Amino acid sequence: MSDTAPLQGLSPVIASDTKIVVLGSFPGAASLAAQQYYAHPRNQFWPIMAALTGEDLPALAYPDRLQRLLAHRIGVWDVLGACEREGSLDSAIRKPAANDLQRLQQLCPQLQTVGFNGQTSGKFAPQFAQAGYRTLVLPSTSPAYAALSFAEKLVAWRALVLEE
């Protein structure tokens, strides 16, 4: 697989007034093909965000979903900007290249909370905690993570929008 060109991730969905950012690991194959975060139809990210924001995000066109998420001062990005991988599993990631996460601090001066969508991205939590951010390693919304039900995941994800 070393002769395979690295896959490139998606651009951050953030604004200068973003207070919360959700960092995934790296977009899955469906997301890369669609050039949309959490594009797999069984990924629970958009239904969870709908429950947290009180808006029917899954019913909206993708650009409108992003606009509504940003209106709630929530951004989305990934910890990795590039990697090699066959399929969509985090366990298949090879040659990971981290995004410039310090750039996030510059672009989002009001950032307070960083939520990590799953254990792979959660490995970056200590560096954000050390920088003074509130960090939460949340259960993955991926359909590959079936250890928890949607309701159980939602309980954990609600902590993302609670003010400390």
Residue pairs with C-beta under 8 A, 6 or more apart in sequence:
1 84
1 86
1 94
2 84
4 84
6 82
6 83
6 84
6 95
6 97
7 26
7 32
7 82
7 83
7 84
7 85
8 81
8 82
9 26
9 27
9 78
9 80
9 81
9 82
9 99
10 27
10 31
10 32
10 35
10 36
10 37
10 77
10 78
12 75
12 76
12 77
12 99
12 104
12 107
13 37
13 66
13 69
13 70
13 75
13 76
13 77
14 21
14 70
14 75
14 76
14 77
14 104
14 107
14 108
15 70
15 73
15 75
15 108
16 107
16 108
16 109
16 110
17 73
17 110
18 70
18 73
18 74
18 75
18 108
18 110
18 111
19 73
19 74
19 110
19 111
19 112
19 113
20 73
20 74
20 75
20 111
20 112
20 113
20 114
20 115
20 160
20 161
21 74
21 75
21 76
21 77
21 104
21 108
21 111
21 113
21 114
21 115
22 45
22 74
22 75
22 76
22 77
22 115
22 116
22 117
22 138
22 160
23 76
23 77
23 78
23 79
23 114
23 115
23 116
23 117
23 121
23 124
24 37
24 38
24 76
24 77
24 78
24 79
24 116
24 117
24 118
24 121
25 78
25 79
25 80
25 90
25 93
25 117
25 118
25 120
25 121
26 78
26 79
26 80
26 83
26 85
26 90
26 93
26 96
27 37
27 39
27 78
28 39
28 40
28 43
28 88
28 142
29 87
29 88
30 39
30 40
30 41
30 88
31 37
31 38
31 39
31 40
33 39
34 62
36 62
37 45
37 76
38 45
38 46
38 141
40 88
40 142
40 143
42 143
43 141
43 142
43 143
44 141
44 143
44 150
44 153
45 117
45 141
46 57
46 58
46 65
47 57
47 58
47 150
48 141
48 150
48 153
48 154
48 157
49 57
49 65
49 69
49 74
50 56
50 57
50 58
51 154
51 157
52 72
52 157
52 158
52 160
52 161
53 68
53 69
53 72
53 74
55 68
55 72
57 65
57 68
57 69
58 65
60 68
66 76
69 75
69 76
73 110
75 108
77 99
77 104
78 99
78 121
79 98
79 99
79 101
79 116
79 120
79 121
79 123
79 124
80 93
80 96
80 97
80 98
80 99
81 97
81 98
81 99
81 100
82 96
82 97
83 93
83 94
83 95
83 96
83 97
84 93
84 94
84 95
85 92
85 93
85 94
86 92
88 142
88 144
89 144
90 118
90 120
93 120
98 124
101 124
101 127
101 128
104 111
105 111
105 131
111 133
112 133
112 134
113 133
113 134
113 135
113 136
113 160
114 125
114 128
114 133
114 134
114 135
114 136
115 135
115 136
115 138
115 157
115 160
116 122
116 124
116 125
116 135
116 136
116 137
116 138
117 138
117 140
117 141
118 137
118 138
118 139
118 140
118 141
118 142
118 145
119 137
119 140
121 137
122 137
122 138
125 135
125 136
125 137
126 135
128 135
129 135
134 164
136 159
136 160
138 153
138 156
138 157
138 159
138 160
139 145
139 147
139 148
139 152
139 153
139 156
139 157
141 153
148 156
